[in-house]
Structures are given as C-alpha cells and as structure tokens.
Amino acid sequence: MHPHERTAPRVRLDLPRPKRRGWLPEYDPEAFGRLSEKIARFLGTGRFIVWMTVVIILWVVWNVAAPGRLRFDQYPFIFLTLALSLQASYAAPLILLAQNRQDDRDRVNLEQDRKQNERSIADTEYLTREIAALRMGLGEVATRDWIRSEFQELVKELEERGVFPPESEEDDR
C-alpha cells in the first residue's frame, strides 16, 4: 500500500452506527411536555390574569399619556394586538398539549384502578366462599351449648338410674 493512498475507515459490524445529526433540532419530548404543563398551569391562574391586566393597562396608559416621542404604539395599539395574538397562538397549543398529557395520565390511572378493583372483587368473592365453607363446616361441629345440654341430659339419666348417690349436706362440708 502506498503512503499517499487513502484507506476507507474500517466499518465495525458488531457496533451500532453513530447517530447522524439531522437538519432539525433535537429535543426531549418529555421535557417539552413538562414545560408546557408548567406554562399551562401558570396561564390558568389568577396571578397571570392580574399581571396581564396590569401590563395592558400600563401599555395603554403609557402610549396615551406619554410624550409623543416616547410612545412606541399609537392609538389603535397594533403592536399590543400583535403581542396578544402571538401570546394566544402559543398558549392554546401549549394548553392542549398539557391537557393531552393529563388525559394520558388519567387513562393510565383509570386502567390501574380498574385492575385493582378486579383484584379486590376476586379477593372478596374468594373470602365469601371461604366464609360460606366455614359456616357449612361449623354446622357439623358440636357447639359448647349443645355439648352442655347433652351432658345435662346424661347426668339426669344417670341420676334416674341411681348411679350417683344422693347428695347430702354432710358430704359438702
């Protein structure tokens, strides 16, 4: 091989190819989703409405009352309208994205709750069958009251036959 000849880099088939950079910027969809949820939560607060109202009032008052050369948006307030339209055009999709992510979480939670309910129902049915089996088994078991009544009847029968001598007061002392 000649020293001036250029050799192609050896391709390793046992390793994945390095990732090629695309023309579009890369982003983490989860990070973007979390950011959109934070923005949507802020847009849904009274604090946002109060601050937005204050900014608009200051904007209008400044552009009406300030000296002419300091005004940056004359009466029809076209720049303000543009800024509010831009804010609305970004807010709506961010809110929808946040709602979709919440719907996905709700769907997963609902499925987990359904599975947990199925397990609870199965456990309850099993316990019900076990309790029924115990009740049926207890029906065949002698209870304390039944044994006591049987003993009392046996003692009466033995007393009638004279197996036990009559009790006297002297024997008790």
Phi, psi and chi 1 to 4 in degrees:
 res  aa     phi    psi   chi1   chi2   chi3   chi4
   1 MET       -  138.5 -179.6  151.7   77.2      -
   2 HIS   -83.1  140.4 -145.3  -91.3      -      -
   3 PRO   -64.6  -22.9    9.2  -13.6      -      -
   4 HIS   -87.7  -10.3  -63.3  -66.2      -      -
   5 GLU   -74.5  140.5  -75.2 -177.4   37.5      -
   6 ARG   -98.4  130.0 -162.8  167.2  173.1 -168.7
   7 THR  -102.8  145.0   60.9      -      -      -
   8 ALA   -72.5  143.6      -      -      -      -
   9 PRO   -63.3  142.6   19.6  -26.4      -      -
  10 ARG   -71.9  131.3 -174.6  176.4  156.4  167.7
  11 VAL   -91.6  127.9  176.4      -      -      -
  12 ARG   -95.9  122.4  -59.4 -120.1   -5.0 -140.2
  13 LEU   -85.1  -13.8  -62.3  176.9      -      -
  14 ASP   -89.3   -2.0   61.0  -25.1      -      -
  15 LEU  -119.7  144.7  -64.0  175.2      -      -
  16 PRO   -68.8  154.2   15.3  -20.4      -      -
  17 ARG   -65.1  146.7  -79.2 -175.9  171.5  178.7
  18 PRO   -66.7  147.1   14.8  -20.6      -      -
  19 LYS   -67.5  131.6 -160.4  170.2 -177.5 -178.6
  20 ARG   -87.3  141.3  -68.2  175.2   32.8 -177.8
  21 ARG   -74.8  130.3  -70.7  -89.3  -56.2  157.4
  22 GLY   -91.5  177.1      -      -      -      -
  23 TRP   -77.5  -27.7  -68.3   99.6      -      -
  24 LEU   -88.6  148.1  -63.2  175.7      -      -
  25 PRO   -67.8  147.3   22.2  -29.4      -      -
  26 GLU   -96.7  147.8  -65.0 -179.9   16.2      -
  27 TYR  -148.9  158.1   68.1   96.3      -      -
  28 ASP   -89.3  114.7  179.1   16.8      -      -
  29 PRO   -61.2  -33.1   -6.6   10.0      -      -
  30 GLU   -68.5  -41.3  -76.4  -59.7  -48.8      -
  31 ALA   -64.3  -41.1      -      -      -      -
  32 PHE   -64.3  -40.1 -172.8   73.7      -      -
  33 GLY   -64.6  -42.8      -      -      -      -
  34 ARG   -63.6  -40.7  -73.1 -170.5  -59.9  -88.7
  35 LEU   -63.4  -42.5  176.8   64.9      -      -
  36 SER   -64.5  -35.2   69.1      -      -      -
  37 GLU   -66.7  -39.8  -73.6  177.3  -18.6      -
  38 LYS   -63.1  -43.8  -73.3 -180.0 -177.0  177.6
  39 ILE   -64.6  -43.6  -67.9  171.1      -      -
  40 ALA   -63.3  -39.1      -      -      -      -
  41 ARG   -63.3  -40.6  -80.7 -167.5 -160.4  101.4
  42 PHE   -67.6  -40.1  176.0   68.0      -      -
  43 LEU   -65.7  -21.3  -67.5  176.4      -      -
  44 GLY   -93.7   15.0      -      -      -      -
  45 THR  -105.5  159.9   62.3      -      -      -
  46 GLY   -67.8  -31.3      -      -      -      -
  47 ARG   -58.6  -44.1  178.9 -177.4  -64.6  167.8
  48 PHE   -62.0  -44.4  171.6   74.4      -      -
  49 ILE   -63.3  -41.3  -66.8  172.7      -      -
  50 VAL   -63.9  -48.3  167.4      -      -      -
  51 TRP   -63.2  -40.5  -80.7  110.3      -      -
  52 MET   -64.9  -41.0 -169.6  166.2  166.9      -
  53 THR   -63.0  -43.4  -55.9      -      -      -
  54 VAL   -62.3  -45.4  166.6      -      -      -
  55 VAL   -61.7  -43.3  167.4      -      -      -
  56 ILE   -65.6  -42.5  -68.9  172.3      -      -
  57 ILE   -63.1  -45.4  -70.5  171.5      -      -
  58 LEU   -61.7  -41.0  -71.2  174.5      -      -
  59 TRP   -58.3  -50.3 -174.7  -63.1      -      -
  60 VAL   -66.9  -45.8  169.6      -      -      -
  61 VAL   -62.0  -43.9  167.7      -      -      -
  62 TRP   -60.3  -46.7  179.3  -93.6      -      -
  63 ASN   -78.7   -4.7  -74.4  -63.8      -      -
  64 VAL  -104.2  -41.8  168.5      -      -      -
  65 ALA   -97.7  -19.3      -      -      -      -
  66 ALA   -72.3  158.4      -      -      -      -
  67 PRO   -58.4  150.9  -18.5   25.4      -      -
  68 GLY   -53.5  -40.3      -      -      -      -
  69 ARG   -74.8  -15.8   59.5 -177.3  172.5   77.1
  70 LEU   -94.6   -9.2  -65.0  177.5      -      -
  71 ARG   -75.7  133.5  -65.3  179.5 -169.6  171.6
  72 PHE  -111.6   -5.3   54.8   89.0      -      -
  73 ASP  -148.7  103.2 -166.8   15.1      -      -
  74 GLN   -70.3  177.3  -64.0  -61.9  -39.2      -
  75 TYR   -41.9  -50.6  164.7   65.7      -      -
  76 PRO   -65.3   -6.6    2.2   -0.4      -      -
  77 PHE    52.4   52.5  -54.4  119.2      -      -
  78 ILE   -66.9  -39.0  -65.2  172.5      -      -
  79 PHE   -65.7  -39.1 -172.8   48.7      -      -
  80 LEU   -62.9  -44.4  175.3   63.3      -      -
  81 THR   -60.9  -42.0  -55.3      -      -      -
  82 LEU   -63.3  -44.1  177.3   66.6      -      -
  83 ALA   -63.3  -43.0      -      -      -      -
  84 LEU   -67.7  -37.5  -68.6  174.9      -      -
  85 SER   -65.3  -41.3  -63.2      -      -      -
  86 LEU   -63.4  -43.5 -175.7   65.0      -      -
  87 GLN   -61.5  -43.1 -178.9  -94.4  -28.8      -
  88 ALA   -67.7  -37.1      -      -      -      -
  89 SER   -68.3  -26.2   69.0      -      -      -
  90 TYR   -89.1  -32.5  -85.4   97.1      -      -
  91 ALA   -67.9  -42.6      -      -      -      -
  92 ALA   -60.3  -50.8      -      -      -      -
  93 PRO   -65.6  -34.4  -17.1   24.8      -      -
  94 LEU   -65.2  -39.9  -71.1  174.1      -      -
  95 ILE   -65.7  -42.1  -69.8  169.6      -      -
  96 LEU   -63.4  -41.1  -70.9  174.0      -      -
  97 LEU   -61.9  -44.0  178.8   62.1      -      -
  98 ALA   -63.1  -39.8      -      -      -      -
  99 GLN   -65.7  -39.9  -74.9  177.4  -23.0      -
 100 ASN   -63.5  -41.4  -71.1  -19.6      -      -
 101 ARG   -64.9  -38.9  -73.3  174.0   53.0   88.2
 102 GLN   -66.3  -39.7 -175.5   62.7   45.0      -
 103 ASP   -60.6  -41.2  -71.4  -15.6      -      -
 104 ASP   -62.9  -43.8  -68.4  -17.1      -      -
 105 ARG   -63.9  -42.3  -81.5 -165.6  -61.3  -86.9
 106 ASP   -62.5  -39.5  -69.3  -15.3      -      -
 107 ARG   -63.7  -42.9 -166.5  175.8  -54.9  109.7
 108 VAL   -64.9  -45.0  167.8      -      -      -
 109 ASN   -62.3  -39.8  -72.1  -20.8      -      -
 110 LEU   -63.4  -42.2 -176.1   65.5      -      -
 111 GLU   -64.6  -41.4 -178.3   64.3   23.2      -
 112 GLN   -64.9  -41.3  -70.8  173.9  -12.8      -
 113 ASP   -63.1  -40.6  -71.4  -12.8      -      -
 114 ARG   -63.0  -44.0 -172.1 -173.0   61.3   76.9
 115 LYS   -64.5  -41.1  -73.5  180.0 -178.8  177.4
 116 GLN   -64.1  -40.2  179.2   62.9   38.7      -
 117 ASN   -63.8  -40.2  -73.0  -18.0      -      -
 118 GLU   -61.9  -42.4  -73.0  175.4   -2.7      -
 119 ARG   -64.4  -40.5  -74.4 -167.9  -62.9  -92.0
 120 SER   -64.4  -41.3  -64.3      -      -      -
 121 ILE   -64.4  -43.3  -71.2  169.9      -      -
 122 ALA   -62.8  -42.1      -      -      -      -
 123 ASP   -63.7  -42.1  -70.0  -13.6      -      -
 124 THR   -64.3  -42.6  -57.0      -      -      -
 125 GLU   -63.7  -40.2  -71.4  173.2   -7.5      -
 126 TYR   -62.5  -47.0  170.7   76.0      -      -
 127 LEU   -63.3  -36.8  -69.6  173.3      -      -
 128 THR   -62.6  -43.9  -57.6      -      -      -
 129 ARG   -63.8  -39.3  -73.5 -168.9  -60.1  -87.6
 130 GLU   -65.2  -42.5  -71.7  -64.2  -46.5      -
 131 ILE   -64.2  -41.2  -70.3  171.4      -      -
 132 ALA   -62.4  -41.0      -      -      -      -
 133 ALA   -65.3  -38.5      -      -      -      -
 134 LEU   -65.4  -41.0  -74.7  172.2      -      -
 135 ARG   -62.7  -41.9  -76.4 -175.3  177.2  170.2
 136 MET   -65.7  -39.1  -70.6  173.0   59.6      -
 137 GLY   -67.2  -35.8      -      -      -      -
 138 LEU   -69.7  -25.5  -78.9  176.4      -      -
 139 GLY   -63.6  -25.1      -      -      -      -
 140 GLU   -95.0   -6.1  -61.0  169.1    2.5      -
 141 VAL   -95.3  140.0  173.6      -      -      -
 142 ALA   -73.4  131.6      -      -      -      -
 143 THR   -90.6  166.5   62.8      -      -      -
 144 ARG   -61.8  -42.3 -177.4  175.8   44.1 -179.6
 145 ASP   -65.5  -39.6  -67.6  -23.3      -      -
 146 TRP   -65.4  -42.7 -178.4   80.3      -      -
 147 ILE   -64.5  -40.9  -67.9  173.9      -      -
 148 ARG   -61.8  -44.6 -175.8  175.6  -70.7  142.3
 149 SER   -65.2  -36.5   67.4      -      -      -
 150 GLU   -64.9  -42.2  -70.3  -65.6  -45.9      -
 151 PHE   -64.0  -41.3  -83.8  137.2      -      -
 152 GLN   -62.5  -42.2  -73.3  172.3  -10.8      -
 153 GLU   -64.4  -39.0  -71.8  177.1   18.0      -
 154 LEU   -66.7  -41.8 -175.9   60.7      -      -
 155 VAL   -63.4  -42.1  167.6      -      -      -
 156 LYS   -61.4  -43.0  -78.9 -176.8 -172.5  177.3
 157 GLU   -64.9  -39.7 -173.8  178.9  -36.8      -
 158 LEU   -70.1  -36.4  -69.4  173.9      -      -
 159 GLU   -65.2  -39.1  -76.1  176.8   -8.9      -
 160 GLU   -65.9  -33.5  -72.1  173.5    1.7      -
 161 ARG   -78.4  -12.3  -71.1 -174.2 -174.8  173.5
 162 GLY    83.6   22.2      -      -      -      -
 163 VAL   -70.0  -37.1  174.2      -      -      -
 164 PHE   -96.7  135.6  -63.4  123.2      -      -
 165 PRO   -71.5  150.7   21.1  -26.6      -      -
 166 PRO   -60.5  145.2    7.4  -10.1      -      -
 167 GLU   -79.6  141.0  -65.3 -178.8   12.6      -
 168 SER  -124.8  163.0   66.0      -      -      -
 169 GLU   -72.2  -28.1  -69.7 -177.5   19.4      -
 170 GLU   -70.5  -33.3  -66.3  175.7    5.3      -
 171 ASP   -69.4  -26.6  -68.9  -20.8      -      -
 172 ASP   -73.4  -23.9  -69.4  -19.4      -      -
 173 ARG   -82.4      -  -69.4 -177.4 -159.3  180.0
